[in-house]
Amino acid sequence: MLKKNYYRRREDDMKILIATAKTRNNLTNEGLAKRIGMPVNTFNKKTCHPGLFRCSQLWLLEELAGKEGV
């Protein structure tokens, strides 16, 4: 098994964060995109490459996932 590099591990962490935020708030991609103030098409593209999210959007995702102060 190959070790994942740091960036890929962080991408996986972001995907888990997005899934947690959706589950905790009973949201779809459309609902979550609206909550963080972005068009759903943009949100869908960024979920494939989570490194493209801005810090302010990540902070909102953390808040929705219940990970404040991490």
N, C-alpha and C positions, 0 to 999 in steps of 0.2 A: 504494500500500500504506500502510495506517495504521500509525503507530508504536504499539507497545504501551506502556501506562503501566507504571510501576515495579511495581505490585502484580501485574499480569498476567505480567510477566516473572518475578517471584519465584514465582508459581504454576507457571509452566512449569518453572522450575528444580527445584521440589519434585517435580513429576511425573517428571522425569528421575531425581532422587534415588531415588524409590520404585521406578522400573523397574530402576535399577542394583542396588539392594539385593535385589530379587527375583531378578534374573539371577545375581548373584554367589553367592547362597546357595541357588539352585535352589528358590525358594519360590513358592507361590501367594499370593493375597491372604489366604487363611485362615491359611497358615503364617506370613506376615509379621505379620499382626495378632496372632497368638499370641506371636511373638517380642518384640513391643513391648508386650504386655500389654493388649490392647484387644479387645473383641468385634468379630467380622468385620463385622457390620452397621455399626457405628460407623466402622470403618476404611474401608469402602466409601463412606460418606457423606463422610468427610474427604478422600478422594482426589479427589473432585469439587471440593472447596473446601479446598485444602491450607493455607490461612491459619488453619484451625481446629485444626491440630495444636498441641499444647503443646511447649514447648522441650525438655522431657525426652524426648518422643517423637521430635522432630526429631534430637536428639543420638544416639538409638539408631539411627535410620535412617541417619545419617551414618556411624556406626560400622559398620553392616552393609554399607554401600555402599563402605567403604574410604576414606572422606573425613575421617578423624579429623584434628583440628587445623586445620580450614579456617576 
